[in-house]
Amino acid sequence: MGRTITSPAVKVNQETSPKTQPHPHKLTQASEFKAVLAADCRLSGKNYLLRAGAGFNAGDAFNPLSGARLGLIASRKAARRSVDRNRGKRIAREAFRAVRATLPAVDVVLQLKNDLRKSGNAELRKELDRLLRDLTARYGVFQPARLTQPTQATRVNSQAE
C-alpha cells in the first residue's frame, strides 16, 4: 500500500500521484535510449541531432498503439550552462508535443550538439520542426490501428457462410 504524506494543507497518496506514474510518451530506461542510439535513422541540424528507432515499450515488445516517444540528451559538453541545456530541452519538448499525433510509432532521441546562446528560440523551433517533418517523411504519418466492432454487414456475411 502506498505511503501517505500529510501536511497541514496537503494530503497526497503516492500510489496515485501523477509524479509516480510512468509517462507513456517519454523514454526513461537506459535500454530504451541504447536501442534508439543503435538504430540507423539519424537526422542532423545545426543545433540538434535526431535519432529514431522502432517504438518499443518498457517490456521490449513493439507497441504501435502507443505512438511516438521522446528522449532528450543535453550534456554539459554540448552546452556548458544549465540555462542553455534546459532551454534546449524545453523547446524540443514543445516542438515534439505539437507534432506528436502525426509522427509514426517510433522512439525519438533529440541530442543537443552545441551551445545555444547564438541561436534564438524561433530559429531552434524552426530547426526542430524541419527535423521532425523529415522524420515523418521518412517513416510516414502515424495511423493508429482501428479498434472497432464488426459492422452489421460483416456479421450477416459471416453467418451466411
N, C-alpha and C positions, 0 to 999 in steps of 0.2 A: 504494500500500500504506500502511496506517495506521502511524503513529508509535507506538513502544512506549516507555512511560515506565517507567523502572526506579528502584526504591529498594531499600534493603536488605530490606525486608519485603514490598513490594507490587510486582507486575508487572501493568500494565493495558494492554491493547491498545485504543487509541482507536476503532478501527473498530467494535468490538463492545461498547463501553462503553454502558450504558443512558443516560448523560448526553448522548451524542452522537446518540442515536436520536430521531426526531421523536415527539412524544406524540400519539397518534391522537385523544384526547378533549379537545384544547386548541387554542384559536385562537392562532396565533403570528404570522401575517403581517399587516401593516398593511392590505392589501387585504381580508382576511377581516373585520377589525374595521369597515372602512369600509362593506362590504356590509351588515353587520348593523345598523350605526348608521343606514343609509339606509332600512332596512326599516320597515314601518308598524306592526309589533306592538310595543306599548310598555305595560308594566305598572309602576305606581309604588306604593311603600310609603313609610313614614316615613324609613327609612334607606337604601333601595336603589332603584335604577331598573333594571328588567329590560327588555332589548330582545331581540327574537328575529327571525331570518330563516331562509330555506331553507338547509338544510345543504349546503355546498359543500366539496369538498376543495381542497387547495393548487393543483390544476390547473384550478380553476374549473369542474369538472364535478360535477353533482349526484350524490351517493353516498348513497342511503338506507340501505345496509347498515352505514355507519359509526356511526349513531346520533347522539345529541346531543353537541355540543362546547361547551366553556365558555371564555369570555374574561372577564377581570377588569380593571376600571378603578378605580384608587384614587389620586386626585390629592391633592396637598398642599393644594389649595384646599378640598377636602371635609373632610379630616382632617389637621390640622397635624402631629401626632406620628406617627412611623413605627410605633410600637407599635399605635396605633389602626388604621392602614391595614392592617398585617399581620394583626391580629385579625379585621378585617372580611373580608379575603381568605380567611383560614383557615376561618372559619365558613361562608363562601359555598362554598368547595370541599367541605367536609364535607356540606353540605346537598345540593349538586348530585350528589355521589358516591352519596348514599343513594337518590336517585330517578332516577338516570341511565337505568336499564334501562326505566323506564316512560315516559320522555319521548319525544316524537316526534323524528324525524331533523331537528332544527333546530340552528342555531348560536345560542347564548345569550350575551349580554354583560350582566354584572351590574356596575353602577356605583355607587360609594358616593356618597350625596347630602350627608351631613353628618357632623359629629363623632360618634363612637360612645361617648364617655365616659359619657353619660347613660343608655345602654341596656345591659342585661345580656346575657350570651350566650344565655340561654334566650329572651329577647324577640327578639333578632336571628334566631335559628334559627326561631322561630315565624313571623316575617315572611317569611323566605325560603321556608319550606315553603308558606305561603299563595301567594306569587308563583309558585312552580313548579307548584303544584296548579292555579292559574288558567291557567297556560300549557298544561298538559296538557288542561284542559277546552276551551281554545280550539282546539288543534291535534289533539287525540285522543291515544290511547295508542300508543306505538311497537310495531309488529308487524313484525319482520324478515321479509324475503322468504324463503320456504322453498326450499331448495336440496336437493331430494330426487330420488332415482332414480324413474323411472316404475314403477308397480305392475305386477304380473303381468296384471291385468285390462286395463290400458291397453295393454300390449304385444299381448295377444291381439286386442283390438278394432282396433288399428292394422294388424295383419297381415291381418285378415279383409277389410278394405276394399280 
